[in-house]
Amino acid sequence: MTTEKKRILSIDILRGLVMVIMALDHTRDFFHASGMSDPMNPDGTTIPLFFTRLITHYCAPTFVFLSGISAYLSSQNKDPKQASLFLIKRGFWLLFVEIVIITFGLTFNPFYNLVILQVIWSIGWSMILLGLLSRISYRLVAVIGLILFFGHNILNYISIDPKTFLGSFIDLTLTTRAQFIPIGDQHIIGVFYTILPWTGVMFVGFAIGKWYSAAFDEVKRKRYLFYSGLGLFVSFLVLRYFSLYGNPEPRKDYGDALKNFFDFLNVSKYPPSLQYLGMTLGPALMLLSVIENVKNRFARIMMVYGKVPFFYYVLHFYVIHVIVVICFFAHGYGTKDIADPNIPFLFRPATFGYVLPIVYLIWLSIVAILYRPCVWFQNINRHIHNGGLAICKV
């Protein structure tokens, strides 16, 4: 096995791990009795529920960051114009998939009364921007990525009228927690992932992708990854403890040690704050450093999911929702219960759900169900691209 292969496989291992963990959060949304409530709210959560949600916080930033690395590695096999066009086309394809395919998998609503824009939406736009700017220069991507990554929370201290064009643009692309845009009387677009903070994560991943070039020293790369991750995580601890820069809201004092601990870890994902990125990407970078030469059965299993993440991501929503439909009718619900005005997903009434241990069993079953389809699609991918970068990597 070559050094280059080892480097790419370490990325696949981590990506596969976060894809598996990600499915836990979506399984909880659909199957937990309180799936529609906020599990991170210190006033209304439990230790198991809080940490079930917390561990899945690591998925989106790691996935977007690794997408940036993959984009860099892919670009090395193309001339700049070809690489730019590839990213732009891929970005627009992802926007289509988010709006049409993933929204339906989430809602099972053929009328698309609610269109849900989440992480693939942000990745799609980030790839389009990456395609445009990477054609100009690698350094430009790195500089803009660092500015967005570390500087976007400056807007927390600037008041801009949201009714103006500038205010609306900043809200939609940088600061919104969730924005609902009505389209006529019957349709709503829900924007849950603002674009540019995630673009910063992808751009930084693209810049760090240079550390994975064949000429880059392996020992130096692992050292850079580890200490970059450590620095990010320490910055989170310091900024959070002293309620400094990097999160829309400072810490609160609940007068209870456990609730205060929950609040310390309850940093903003929507939009992703610097403190959130430090808490999540810091450990991810350190882990990426130490798993580079890992060879065991668990790593090989994770690589199966990590080599076809986009296929897995789309398919897992449909598997989850089909199982929800089966459980829906098995529990005696009828056609009158399919749509609940308080729940955006069909076949998931507010009274439906299981205790958390059952949710974990369902999650593990879903991951197991997806293993063979991922192996099959990986083989298809390999035959089409002769072992190159998989078409489903984003």
C-alpha positions as CSV (number, residue, x, y, z in Angstrom):
1,M,0.0,0.0,0.0
2,T,1.4,3.4,-1.0
3,T,1.7,6.4,1.3
4,E,-0.9,8.2,-0.8
5,K,-3.4,5.4,-0.4
6,K,-2.9,5.5,3.4
7,R,-3.6,9.2,3.5
8,I,-6.8,8.9,1.5
9,L,-8.0,5.9,3.5
10,S,-7.6,7.8,6.8
11,I,-9.9,10.4,5.4
12,D,-12.4,7.7,4.4
13,I,-12.3,6.2,7.9
14,L,-13.1,9.5,9.6
15,R,-15.8,10.4,7.0
16,G,-17.4,6.9,7.4
17,L,-17.4,7.3,11.2
18,V,-19.2,10.7,11.1
19,M,-21.7,9.3,8.5
20,V,-22.6,6.5,10.9
21,I,-23.0,8.8,13.9
22,M,-25.0,11.3,11.8
23,A,-27.6,8.6,11.2
24,L,-28.2,8.5,15.0
25,D,-29.4,12.1,15.0
26,H,-31.8,11.6,12.2
27,T,-33.1,8.3,13.7
28,R,-33.7,10.2,16.9
29,D,-35.6,12.9,15.0
30,F,-38.0,10.4,13.6
31,F,-38.2,7.7,16.3
32,H,-37.7,9.3,19.7
33,A,-40.8,10.2,21.7
34,S,-39.5,13.8,22.1
35,G,-37.7,13.9,18.7
36,M,-39.1,17.3,17.8
37,S,-37.9,19.0,21.0
38,D,-34.5,20.5,21.6
39,P,-32.3,17.9,23.3
40,M,-29.6,20.5,24.0
41,N,-31.8,22.7,26.1
42,P,-30.4,22.5,29.7
43,D,-33.9,23.0,31.2
44,G,-35.6,20.1,29.4
45,T,-33.1,17.4,28.7
46,T,-31.4,14.3,30.3
47,I,-27.8,13.2,30.3
48,P,-28.3,10.4,27.7
49,L,-30.5,12.6,25.4
50,F,-28.1,15.5,25.6
51,F,-25.0,13.5,24.7
52,T,-26.9,11.6,22.0
53,R,-27.3,15.0,20.3
54,L,-23.9,16.3,21.3
55,I,-22.0,13.5,19.6
56,T,-23.8,14.1,16.3
57,H,-22.7,17.8,16.4
58,Y,-19.3,16.6,15.2
59,C,-20.7,15.2,11.9
60,A,-21.6,18.3,9.8
61,P,-18.4,20.3,10.3
62,T,-16.2,17.2,9.8
63,F,-18.1,16.2,6.7
64,V,-17.9,19.7,5.2
65,F,-14.2,20.0,6.1
66,L,-13.4,16.6,4.6
67,S,-15.3,17.6,1.5
68,G,-12.9,20.5,1.1
69,I,-9.9,18.1,1.4
70,S,-11.5,15.8,-1.2
71,A,-12.1,18.7,-3.5
72,Y,-8.4,19.6,-3.3
73,L,-7.3,16.0,-4.0
74,S,-9.7,15.8,-6.9
75,S,-8.4,19.0,-8.4
76,Q,-4.8,17.7,-8.5
77,N,-5.8,15.4,-11.4
78,K,-7.3,18.2,-13.5
79,D,-6.2,21.4,-15.0
80,P,-7.5,24.5,-13.2
81,K,-10.3,25.2,-15.7
82,Q,-11.5,21.6,-15.6
83,A,-11.3,21.4,-11.8
84,S,-13.3,24.7,-11.5
85,L,-16.0,23.5,-13.8
86,F,-16.3,20.2,-12.1
87,L,-16.8,21.8,-8.7
88,I,-19.4,24.3,-10.1
89,K,-21.4,21.5,-11.8
90,R,-21.2,19.4,-8.7
91,G,-22.4,22.3,-6.6
92,F,-25.5,22.8,-8.7
93,W,-26.2,19.1,-8.8
94,L,-26.1,19.1,-5.0
95,L,-28.6,22.0,-4.8
96,F,-31.0,20.0,-7.0
97,V,-30.6,16.9,-4.9
98,E,-31.2,18.8,-1.6
99,I,-34.3,20.5,-3.0
100,V,-35.9,17.5,-4.8
101,I,-34.5,14.2,-3.5
102,I,-33.5,14.8,0.1
103,T,-36.5,17.0,0.9
104,F,-38.9,14.3,-0.3
105,G,-36.9,11.7,1.7
106,L,-37.4,13.8,4.8
107,T,-41.0,14.7,4.4
108,F,-42.5,12.1,2.1
109,N,-44.7,15.0,0.9
110,P,-45.2,14.8,-2.9
111,F,-46.5,18.3,-3.0
112,Y,-43.4,19.8,-1.4
113,N,-45.3,22.1,0.9
114,L,-42.1,22.4,2.9
115,V,-38.7,22.5,1.1
116,I,-35.9,21.8,3.6
117,L,-32.4,23.3,2.9
118,Q,-29.7,21.8,5.1
119,V,-26.1,20.8,4.9
120,I,-26.1,19.7,1.2
121,W,-27.5,23.1,0.3
122,S,-24.6,24.7,2.1
123,I,-22.1,22.3,0.5
124,G,-23.5,22.9,-2.9
125,W,-23.1,26.7,-2.7
126,S,-19.7,26.3,-1.1
127,M,-18.6,24.1,-4.0
128,I,-19.8,26.7,-6.5
129,L,-17.9,29.4,-4.7
130,L,-14.8,27.1,-4.4
131,G,-15.0,26.4,-8.1
132,L,-15.0,30.1,-8.9
133,L,-12.2,31.2,-6.5
134,S,-9.9,28.2,-6.8
135,R,-9.5,29.0,-10.4
136,I,-8.0,32.3,-9.4
137,S,-5.6,31.0,-6.8
138,Y,-5.2,28.5,-3.9
139,R,-4.0,31.3,-1.7
140,L,-7.2,33.3,-2.2
141,V,-9.3,30.3,-1.1
142,A,-7.1,29.9,2.0
143,V,-7.3,33.5,3.0
144,I,-11.1,33.9,2.4
145,G,-11.6,30.5,4.2
146,L,-9.7,31.7,7.3
147,I,-11.5,35.1,7.3
148,L,-14.9,33.4,7.2
149,F,-13.9,30.6,9.7
150,F,-12.6,33.0,12.4
151,G,-14.3,36.2,11.5
152,H,-17.9,35.6,10.7
153,N,-18.9,36.0,14.4
154,I,-17.9,39.7,14.2
155,L,-21.4,40.2,12.8
156,N,-22.8,39.3,16.2
157,Y,-21.7,42.8,17.3
158,I,-23.0,44.7,14.3
159,S,-26.6,45.8,14.0
160,I,-28.0,45.8,10.5
161,D,-31.6,46.4,9.6
162,P,-32.9,43.0,8.5
163,K,-35.5,44.7,6.3
164,T,-32.8,46.2,4.0
165,F,-31.3,44.2,1.1
166,L,-27.9,44.1,2.9
167,G,-29.5,43.0,6.1
168,S,-31.5,40.2,4.4
169,F,-28.5,39.0,2.5
170,I,-26.3,38.8,5.6
171,D,-29.1,37.1,7.5
172,L,-29.6,34.5,4.8
173,T,-25.9,33.8,4.1
174,L,-24.2,34.4,7.4
175,T,-26.3,34.8,10.6
176,T,-29.7,33.1,10.3
177,R,-30.6,30.3,12.7
178,A,-33.5,29.3,10.6
179,Q,-35.4,31.3,8.0
180,F,-38.8,30.5,6.5
181,I,-39.6,31.9,3.1
182,P,-43.2,31.6,2.0
183,I,-43.8,30.7,-1.6
184,G,-47.5,31.4,-2.2
185,D,-50.1,30.2,0.3
186,Q,-49.2,26.5,0.4
187,H,-45.4,26.3,0.2
188,I,-42.5,27.3,2.5
189,I,-38.8,27.1,2.0
190,G,-37.0,26.4,5.3
191,V,-33.3,27.5,5.3
192,F,-31.7,25.8,8.2
193,Y,-28.0,26.0,7.1
194,T,-26.7,29.4,6.4
195,I,-24.1,29.3,3.6
196,L,-20.9,31.3,4.2
197,P,-19.8,30.0,7.6
198,W,-19.9,26.5,6.1
199,T,-18.1,27.8,3.1
200,G,-15.3,28.9,5.4
201,V,-15.1,25.3,6.8
202,M,-14.9,23.9,3.2
203,F,-12.3,26.5,2.1
204,V,-10.1,25.7,5.1
205,G,-10.4,22.0,4.3
206,F,-9.4,22.7,0.7
207,A,-6.4,24.7,2.0
208,I,-5.4,21.8,4.3
209,G,-5.7,19.4,1.4
210,K,-2.3,20.6,0.4
211,W,-0.9,18.7,3.4
212,Y,-2.1,15.5,1.7
213,S,-0.1,16.1,-1.5
214,A,2.3,13.3,-2.3
215,A,5.4,15.5,-1.7
216,F,4.3,16.6,1.8
217,D,6.1,14.9,4.7
218,E,3.8,12.5,6.5
219,V,5.3,13.2,10.0
220,K,4.9,17.0,9.4
221,R,1.3,16.5,8.2
222,K,0.3,14.5,11.3
223,R,2.0,17.1,13.5
224,Y,0.2,20.0,11.8
225,L,-3.1,18.2,12.0
226,F,-2.8,17.4,15.7
227,Y,-1.6,20.8,16.9
228,S,-4.1,22.6,14.7
229,G,-6.8,20.6,16.2
230,L,-5.5,21.0,19.7
231,G,-5.3,24.8,19.2
232,L,-8.9,24.9,17.9
233,F,-10.2,22.9,20.9
234,V,-8.2,25.0,23.5
235,S,-9.6,28.2,21.8
236,F,-13.1,26.8,22.3
237,L,-12.4,26.1,26.0
238,V,-11.0,29.6,26.6
239,L,-13.5,31.5,24.5
240,R,-16.4,29.6,26.1
241,Y,-15.2,29.8,29.7
242,F,-14.7,33.5,29.6
243,S,-17.8,34.1,27.3
244,L,-15.6,35.9,24.8
245,Y,-15.9,36.1,21.1
246,G,-17.2,33.3,18.9
247,N,-20.8,32.5,19.9
248,P,-24.0,34.5,19.4
249,E,-24.9,34.1,23.1
250,P,-22.7,34.0,26.2
251,R,-22.9,31.3,28.8
252,K,-25.8,31.4,31.3
253,D,-25.8,30.6,35.0
254,Y,-28.6,28.2,35.8
255,G,-27.6,27.8,39.4
256,D,-27.1,24.1,38.8
257,A,-23.8,22.4,38.1
258,L,-25.2,19.9,35.5
259,K,-27.2,22.5,33.7
260,N,-24.2,24.8,33.6
261,F,-22.1,22.0,32.1
262,F,-24.8,21.4,29.5
263,D,-24.9,25.1,28.7
264,F,-21.1,25.2,28.4
265,L,-21.3,22.6,25.6
266,N,-24.5,24.1,24.0
267,V,-22.8,26.3,21.4
268,S,-24.5,27.5,18.2
269,K,-24.7,25.1,15.3
270,Y,-27.3,27.2,13.5
271,P,-25.3,29.1,12.3
272,P,-22.0,27.4,13.2
273,S,-20.1,29.6,15.6
274,L,-16.4,29.7,16.0
275,Q,-16.8,28.1,19.4
276,Y,-18.9,25.3,17.9
277,L,-16.2,24.8,15.2
278,G,-13.5,24.7,17.8
279,M,-15.4,22.2,19.9
280,T,-16.0,19.9,16.9
281,L,-13.3,20.3,14.3
282,G,-10.5,20.5,17.0
283,P,-11.0,16.8,18.0
284,A,-11.7,15.8,14.4
285,L,-8.3,17.1,13.3
286,M,-6.6,15.4,16.1
287,L,-8.3,12.2,15.3
288,L,-7.5,12.5,11.7
289,S,-3.8,12.8,12.7
290,V,-3.8,9.6,14.8
291,I,-5.8,7.3,12.5
292,E,-3.7,7.6,9.5
293,N,-2.0,4.2,9.9
294,V,-4.9,2.4,11.5
295,K,-5.6,-1.0,10.0
296,N,-8.3,-3.0,11.7
297,R,-11.8,-4.4,11.1
298,F,-13.6,-1.4,12.5
299,A,-11.6,0.9,10.2
300,R,-12.4,-1.2,7.2
301,I,-16.1,-1.1,8.0
302,M,-16.1,2.7,8.4
303,M,-14.3,3.0,5.1
304,V,-17.2,1.3,3.3
305,Y,-19.5,4.2,4.4
306,G,-16.8,6.8,4.0
307,K,-16.1,6.0,0.4
308,V,-19.7,6.5,-0.7
309,P,-20.9,9.2,1.7
310,F,-23.3,11.0,-0.6
311,F,-25.0,7.7,-1.6
312,Y,-25.3,6.7,2.0
313,Y,-26.5,10.2,3.0
314,V,-29.4,10.2,0.5
315,L,-30.4,6.6,1.0
316,H,-30.4,6.7,4.8
317,F,-33.3,9.2,4.8
318,Y,-35.4,6.9,2.7
319,V,-34.6,3.8,4.8
320,I,-35.4,5.7,8.0
321,H,-38.7,7.1,6.6
322,V,-39.8,3.7,5.2
323,I,-39.3,2.1,8.6
324,V,-41.2,5.0,10.2
325,V,-44.2,4.2,7.8
326,I,-44.1,0.5,8.7
327,C,-44.0,1.4,12.5
328,F,-46.7,4.0,11.9
329,F,-49.2,1.4,10.6
330,A,-48.0,-1.3,13.0
331,H,-49.0,0.9,15.9
332,G,-52.5,1.3,14.7
333,Y,-52.3,4.8,13.2
334,G,-54.5,5.4,10.2
335,T,-54.7,7.7,7.2
336,K,-56.1,10.5,9.3
337,D,-52.9,10.6,11.3
338,I,-50.5,10.8,8.3
339,A,-50.2,14.6,8.4
340,D,-49.7,16.3,11.8
341,P,-49.9,20.1,11.6
342,N,-47.1,20.4,14.2
343,I,-44.7,18.0,12.5
344,P,-43.1,18.7,9.1
345,F,-42.7,14.9,8.3
346,L,-45.6,12.8,7.1
347,F,-46.3,9.5,9.0
348,R,-44.7,11.0,12.1
349,P,-47.5,12.2,14.4
350,A,-46.5,14.0,17.6
351,T,-47.7,11.1,19.7
352,F,-45.4,8.6,17.9
353,G,-42.1,7.5,19.3
354,Y,-40.0,5.2,21.5
355,V,-37.6,5.5,24.4
356,L,-34.0,6.2,23.7
357,P,-32.6,2.6,24.0
358,I,-35.0,1.5,21.3
359,V,-33.9,4.4,19.1
360,Y,-30.3,3.2,19.4
361,L,-31.3,-0.3,18.3
362,I,-33.2,1.1,15.3
363,W,-30.1,3.3,14.5
364,L,-27.8,0.3,14.5
365,S,-30.2,-1.7,12.4
366,I,-30.4,1.1,9.8
367,V,-26.6,1.3,9.6
368,A,-26.4,-2.4,9.2
369,I,-29.1,-2.4,6.5
370,L,-27.1,0.2,4.5
371,Y,-23.8,-1.7,4.6
372,R,-24.4,-4.0,1.6
373,P,-25.9,-1.3,-0.6
374,C,-22.8,0.8,0.1
375,V,-20.5,-2.1,-0.8
376,W,-22.4,-2.5,-4.0
377,F,-22.3,1.2,-4.9
378,Q,-18.6,1.4,-4.1
379,N,-18.0,-1.4,-6.6
380,I,-20.0,0.4,-9.2
381,N,-18.0,3.5,-8.5
382,R,-14.7,1.7,-8.8
383,H,-15.6,0.2,-12.1
384,I,-16.7,3.5,-13.5
385,H,-13.8,5.6,-12.3
386,N,-11.0,3.0,-12.3
387,G,-10.3,3.6,-8.6
388,G,-10.3,7.4,-8.8
389,L,-12.1,9.7,-6.5
390,A,-15.6,8.4,-6.0
391,I,-18.4,10.3,-7.8
392,C,-20.4,10.4,-4.6
393,K,-17.8,12.1,-2.5
394,V,-18.8,15.7,-1.7
